[in-house]
């Protein structure tokens, strides 16, 4: 029997394996964990305690890097802009550039559950996001919009995108854990309901029933954005826009 095949004497304890190196806690890791919790639990259950549990640390460890939940939500909001690019202004293509910008914003929000709620609760005026807003305003200004329209057009676009994605998310949440019927069956029932309405009292509901229930979210989103863009375009060259309304 060779030495390496000899049994271990009972008085010798097995050597302990070295503990794995601990990964340092950073803001980036906290934000990443927060998105994991958000996707799993949703906005209403996102908490510092949940994030700490995801990281396997005490809640107190988080406060060495962030001041609290509001700070965490702001950092998550900043992260939503990762990959966001505003192109150099091209006056001849400003509507297409806005379409692409808005659609990319929608896609980014849809990557995470309830991200639209985080976006709607914050404003992009932090030092990190000011360059992004400056480029968006430059794109709108180059289109020839009056200053008073340009000043609110960016917020108008953001409100539309956030609101649309928020509605999409609310319907997804409603049916997340339920065994619902197919959309085709539900659509047929809705169509039948509208068709049964008295046409003398609800002529528009009856007439538009097919269009109201038969279009995809993408179609509705694109059409809504097109309505906004055409409205903005109508102000180009308008030098008589009133300073106040109401």
N, C-alpha and C positions, 0 to 999 in steps of 0.2 A: 504494500500500500504506500503510495507516494505521500509526501507531506501535504500536498494540496487536497488530498482525499481524506485526510484525518478529520474525525468529528470535532466540533467545537466543544472545548471543555465547558461543563455546566456553570462554572464560576465566572466565565467571561461573558459579559453582556454584549449584545449586538451593538455595533456602532450606529449612532444616530446619523440619519441622512441630513445633510445641511439644508436648512430652511431656504425655500426659494426667495430670491431677491424681491423685496417689496417695491412695487412700481410707485414712484413719487406721485402724490396727489397734486394735480394742477387744475387751473380753471378749465382748460380744454377737456380734461377727463371728466370734470363735473358736468360740463355742458353736454358732452356725449352721453353720459349716464342719464341726464335729465331727459334727453330725447328718447332714450330707451323706455324710461318710465312713462313719458307722454304717450308714446305709441301703444304701450301696453295698457295703461290705466286711464288715459284721457286727461284733459285739462283740469277737471274738477278734483281729481285725486292726486295730482302732481303736488308733491310736498318735499321739503328738505329732508324729512325723515325717510321718505321713499327713495330719494336719490342717494342718501347715505347708505341705505340698505343695499342698493344696487351695486355700490362701490365696495361694500364690506367694511365700512369705517363708521366711527361714531359721528353723530350729527355735528358735534362740536368741531370736528376736523374740517368740516366745510367752511366754517366761519373764519378760518385762517386765510381763505381765498376769496370769499364773497360775503357781502354784508347781510344777505337774507334773500327771501324768495323774490322780492321785487328786483333785486340785482340779478338774480339768476334768470328771471324772465327777460330782462333787458339783454343779457348776454346771449340767450337763446334767439332773441329777435335779431341781433347782429349776425348770428350764425345763419339765419335764413337768407341773408344776402350773399352768402358764399356762392361764387360762380355767377353772380349777377353782373352783367355788362351792359352799359349804355353806349351805343355806337357814336362815332363822330357825326355831328349833324349833317344831314343831306337834305336840303330844302325840297328837292324834287321827289324825295321818297319818305317824307316825314310821317305820313300815315302808315306806311308799311313798317317803318321803324318802330312806331308806337305799338302796332299790332304785335310785332315780334317781342318787344319788351314786356308788354302786358301778358302775353301768353307764356313767356318764360317765368314771369312772376307767379302766375297761376300754377304752373308745373312745380315750382319750388315749394309752394305752400302745400300742395297735395302730397308731397313726399312724407309728411308727418301728420299724424292725427291731431286735429284741433290747432294746427299751426296758425290758421287764420285768426283764432281768438287771441293768440299771442301778438300777432301782427296788429290787430285792431286796438290793442291796449297800449301800444307804444308809438312814438313818433321818430322819424328818421333825422333828427337834428343833432345827434351826438357827433363829436369830432370824427369818429370812424366812418359815419355815413354821410357827412356833409359833401364830400367829393362826389358821391353817387348822385345826390340830389342836384348838385350844381350841373352835372352833365345832363340830367333829365330836363332841367329848366332851359339849358342851352339848346337842346333838341327842339323843345316847344317854341322857344323864341325864334329859332331859325326858320320856323314854318311861316312866320309873319303874323303870329297871333298878337293882339293887343296885350300890353303888359298886365292889365287887370284880369284878362282871361288866363294868360300864362301863369299868373301867380297862384291860381287855384286849380289849374288843369291837372297838375301832378297829383294833388290830393284827391281830385275827382276820380282819376284813374285808379289810384290806390284803393279808394273806398269801394269802387265797383268790383275790382278783383277780389279784395278781401271779403266783401259781402257775398259775392257769388260762391267763392270757395267755402265760406262759412255755411251757407245754405246746403251746399253739396254734402259737407261733413255732418250737418244735423240730420239729414235724411239717412246717411250711412249709419250714424249712431242709432237712429231709431230702429233700424232693421239689423243691427250688428249681431245680436244673439237670438233672433227669432227666425222661425222657419216660415218665411213669407212665400206667397205664391209668385209665380213668374211675372215679370213686368208685362208680358203679353196678355196674360189673363186679367191682371189689374187694369191695364189700359182698356181692354174690351168692356169691363164693367163701368169704368169712368165714362167711356164713350156712350154706352147705353144710358147712363144716368143723364148726361147732357141731352141726349136725343129725346129723352122722356119729358124734358122741361117744356112748359107751355110756350110755344114760339111767339105768341103775341106779347108775353111778358118778358121773355129772355131771348129776343131775336139774335143778339150778338153771341150769346153763349152757345146757342144751337148752331149758328153759322160757323163759328170758329172752333167748334169742339175738336174736330180732327187735328187741327194745327196746334191746339193747346196741349194735347196729350201725346202727340205722335212724333215729337222732335226730341233729339238727344240733348244732353247737357252741353256738349260741344257746340251744337248748332245754336242753342240759346245763348251761350256765351259769346260766340262770334258775332251773332246778330246784335246783341246788346252793345258790344264794343264798337261795331260799325255805326250804330246810332250815335254813340258818343263822338266818334271821329267826324262824322258828317256835321254834327252840331258844332264842334270846334272849328271845322273848316269854314262854316258860315260866317265866322267872325273875322276871318282874314281880310285885312284892308278896311275894316270897320273903324272909322275914326270918330264916330258919333256915339260910341257906347257910353251910356250914362254912368256916372261915378257911383251913384247909390241907387238902391231899389227899395220899394216899400213906402 
